[in-house]
Structure formats: C-alpha cells, structure tokens
Amino acid sequence: MTIKPLFDKVVVKSIEAEEKTASGIILPGTAQEKPQMAEVIAVGPGGLVDGKDVTMQVKVGDKVLYSKYAGSEFKLDGNEVIILRQNDILAIVSE
C-alpha cells in the first residue's frame, strides 16, 4: 500500500529507542520513553496552508526529531506510522 500525504503533512516511521542504558541496564518496554526520532517515508507537496505558502523542508529518507505528542498514529501494512504536520518536526538529524 502506498500513502500520499496532503498539504504540509509528513509520514514518519519511528526509529526504535535503545533498550539498554549507557550503564548497561536493560529497560522493559513499559519503562522506555516514546521515541521522538523517526525516518520520513512520505512527504506532502506543501503549498497554501492556513493562508501561508509552505515549502517542504524534509524529504523521504531524512531522519528527524519531532514533538513528543505530535501527529496521529496509524497502521500501514502492519507497520506503525505517524502522520504529522511539518511544523511538528523540530530538526533533521544527520550522522
């Protein structure tokens, strides 16, 4: 299944958080924080949104940090994805 977001929407797939702390303690799933890093899998075209012209700053394949409780979660082909607005993305992460 393919997904094509509209306007300034971005579809991301969460990158799993570390299950082990720096000191070697293994965290159970309930103790882990909700991941805030994700990979962009689809990007809307931008355009006129709320009376302002929006140019998309992210592209497919970018790794991004997003606001903790932003977006809406969906299942797409059995995978959890999040659809959020571009302004909920805080930064593009490069390695």
LODODREN-680052 format. One line per 4 residues: their letters; for each residue z, y, x of N, C-alpha, C. Coordinates in nm, 3 decimals. Last residue first. Layout:
REM residues N
a> Z/Y/X/Z/Y/X/Z/Y/X  ... $
//
This chain:
REM residues 95
esvi> 1.034/1.220/2.413/1.105/1.141/2.515/1.057/1.173/2.652  1.105/1.450/2.152/1.012/1.393/2.250/1.093/1.324/2.358  1.148/1.524/1.816/1.211/1.468/1.937/1.103/1.411/2.027  1.151/1.809/1.622/1.067/1.700/1.668/1.127/1.654/1.802 $
alid> 1.402/1.907/1.381/1.340/1.912/1.512/1.248/1.792/1.533  1.464/1.908/1.105/1.530/2.003/1.195/1.459/2.018/1.329  1.325/1.897/0.791/1.314/1.844/0.927/1.369/1.949/1.022  1.321/2.031/0.560/1.440/1.949/0.582/1.438/1.885/0.720 $
nqrl> 1.071/2.148/0.545/1.181/2.235/0.589/1.315/2.160/0.599  0.912/1.939/0.445/0.904/1.971/0.587/1.022/2.058/0.632  1.097/1.727/0.226/1.017/1.847/0.249/1.018/1.876/0.399  1.067/1.366/0.216/1.140/1.491/0.223/1.045/1.607/0.246 $
iive> 1.113/1.037/0.147/1.018/1.145/0.127/1.101/1.274/0.125  1.175/0.750/0.334/1.233/0.871/0.277/1.122/0.974/0.265  1.171/0.393/0.293/1.114/0.517/0.343/1.184/0.633/0.274  1.226/0.057/0.359/1.288/0.179/0.309/1.219/0.299/0.374 $
ngdl> 0.982/-0.193/0.278/1.049/-0.109/0.378/1.108/0.015/0.311  0.838/-0.322/0.082/0.959/-0.385/0.130/1.035/-0.306/0.235  0.635/-0.136/0.025/0.600/-0.265/0.087/0.723/-0.332/0.149  0.878/0.088/0.003/0.733/0.085/0.014/0.697/-0.039/0.091 $
kfes> 1.141/0.230/-0.172/1.093/0.108/-0.106/0.941/0.112/-0.111  1.292/0.551/-0.104/1.207/0.462/-0.183/1.181/0.336/-0.103  1.500/0.839/-0.120/1.470/0.709/-0.060/1.391/0.623/-0.158  1.445/1.182/-0.069/1.463/1.074/-0.166/1.419/0.943/-0.103 $
gayk> 1.604/1.455/0.117/1.500/1.365/0.071/1.541/1.262/-0.032  1.908/1.480/0.310/1.780/1.531/0.260/1.693/1.419/0.206  2.154/1.456/0.431/2.139/1.407/0.294/2.009/1.454/0.229  2.105/1.551/0.705/2.175/1.427/0.674/2.150/1.373/0.533 $
sylv> 1.784/1.662/0.809/1.914/1.690/0.749/1.975/1.563/0.693  1.629/1.491/1.090/1.626/1.557/0.960/1.768/1.575/0.907  1.427/1.465/1.374/1.564/1.469/1.324/1.559/1.543/1.191  1.141/1.254/1.449/1.205/1.377/1.403/1.352/1.356/1.371 $
kdgv> 0.855/1.159/1.615/0.994/1.122/1.590/1.067/1.252/1.559  0.519/1.126/1.497/0.626/1.208/1.554/0.761/1.146/1.523  0.346/0.971/1.346/0.388/0.919/1.476/0.498/1.001/1.542  0.171/1.235/1.196/0.205/1.093/1.192/0.236/1.045/1.334 $
kvqm> 0.320/1.557/1.263/0.204/1.469/1.243/0.253/1.324/1.244  0.441/1.886/1.169/0.458/1.749/1.216/0.332/1.668/1.191  0.382/2.127/1.056/0.416/2.128/1.198/0.430/1.988/1.256  0.165/2.263/0.818/0.242/2.146/0.859/0.259/2.145/1.011 $
tvdk> 0.209/2.573/0.674/0.131/2.499/0.773/0.218/2.384/0.822  0.216/2.724/0.364/0.289/2.633/0.453/0.189/2.560/0.543  0.239/3.032/0.209/0.146/2.941/0.275/0.222/2.857/0.377  0.429/3.068/-0.091/0.415/3.090/0.054/0.319/2.988/0.112 $
gdvl> 0.475/3.000/-0.354/0.417/3.131/-0.325/0.400/3.163/-0.179  0.557/2.732/-0.339/0.650/2.836/-0.385/0.603/2.976/-0.346  0.299/2.674/-0.124/0.418/2.613/-0.181/0.516/2.724/-0.214  -0.024/2.620/-0.031/0.059/2.717/-0.100/0.175/2.647/-0.170 $
ggpg> -0.031/2.391/0.250/-0.094/2.478/0.152/0.006/2.573/0.090  0.008/2.045/0.324/0.059/2.182/0.334/-0.004/2.265/0.223  -0.072/1.780/0.300/-0.168/1.876/0.355/-0.112/2.017/0.376  0.187/1.545/0.416/0.108/1.615/0.315/0.019/1.721/0.380 $
vaiv> 0.197/1.255/0.617/0.220/1.400/0.608/0.129/1.458/0.500  0.360/0.953/0.714/0.257/1.021/0.636/0.297/1.168/0.620  0.550/0.874/0.897/0.444/0.778/0.867/0.334/0.837/0.778  0.765/0.971/1.154/0.678/1.020/1.047/0.567/0.918/1.023 $
eamq> 1.074/0.819/1.211/0.936/0.831/1.254/0.852/0.872/1.134  1.402/0.967/1.253/1.301/0.889/1.182/1.165/0.910/1.246  1.749/1.014/1.251/1.626/1.016/1.328/1.527/0.923/1.260  1.977/0.977/1.121/1.913/1.105/1.096/1.787/1.119/1.181 $
pkeq> 2.141/0.705/0.957/2.055/0.755/1.064/1.990/0.887/1.024  2.477/0.722/0.864/2.341/0.720/0.813/2.250/0.776/0.922  2.697/0.549/1.089/2.652/0.669/1.019/2.510/0.649/0.970  2.875/0.244/1.038/2.768/0.319/1.102/2.733/0.441/1.019 $
atgp> 3.049/0.094/0.898/3.107/0.199/0.982/3.000/0.286/1.047  2.903/-0.103/0.771/2.971/-0.003/0.688/3.027/0.112/0.769  2.812/-0.268/0.983/2.719/-0.185/0.907/2.785/-0.076/0.825  3.041/-0.245/1.262/2.988/-0.313/1.143/2.900/-0.215/1.065 $
liig> 2.979/-0.191/1.607/3.014/-0.131/1.478/2.959/-0.216/1.364  3.119/-0.295/1.908/3.016/-0.322/1.808/3.064/-0.272/1.673  3.182/-0.114/2.198/3.239/-0.160/2.071/3.126/-0.178/1.971  3.091/-0.004/2.436/3.066/-0.145/2.411/3.123/-0.200/2.281 $
satk> 3.098/0.264/2.480/3.201/0.185/2.547/3.190/0.036/2.517  2.898/0.357/2.316/2.878/0.366/2.461/2.980/0.282/2.537  2.875/0.115/2.046/2.910/0.244/2.103/2.887/0.241/2.254  2.615/-0.049/1.871/2.720/-0.059/1.972/2.748/0.081/2.028 $
eeae> 2.405/-0.013/1.712/2.512/-0.095/1.656/2.630/-0.105/1.752  2.229/0.290/1.666/2.286/0.193/1.759/2.400/0.117/1.691  2.017/0.311/1.376/2.121/0.362/1.464/2.172/0.251/1.555  1.665/0.285/1.327/1.799/0.227/1.316/1.895/0.286/1.419 $
iskv> 1.484/0.537/1.193/1.499/0.461/1.316/1.644/0.415/1.316  1.327/0.555/0.875/1.444/0.572/0.960/1.437/0.483/1.082  1.022/0.698/0.815/1.090/0.568/0.819/1.204/0.582/0.919  0.896/0.954/0.597/0.950/0.907/0.723/1.016/0.771/0.705 $
vvkd> 0.664/1.176/0.469/0.723/1.043/0.451/0.767/0.993/0.587  0.680/1.506/0.351/0.663/1.420/0.468/0.730/1.287/0.437  0.535/1.779/0.165/0.617/1.658/0.174/0.579/1.575/0.296  0.401/2.005/0.086/0.475/2.010/0.213/0.566/1.889/0.232 $
flpk> 0.152/1.844/-0.099/0.201/1.974/-0.053/0.274/1.964/0.081  0.219/1.489/-0.122/0.158/1.613/-0.170/0.225/1.734/-0.106  0.150/1.187/0.064/0.239/1.289/0.010/0.164/1.416/-0.028  0.021/0.890/0.006/-0.030/1.021/0.046/0.060/1.127/-0.016 $
itm> 0.039/0.557/0.110/0.106/0.666/0.041/0.052/0.798/0.097  -0.077/0.223/0.052/-0.078/0.349/0.127/-0.011/0.457/0.044  0.000/-0.116/0.084/0.000/0.000/0.000/0.000/0.124/0.090 $
//
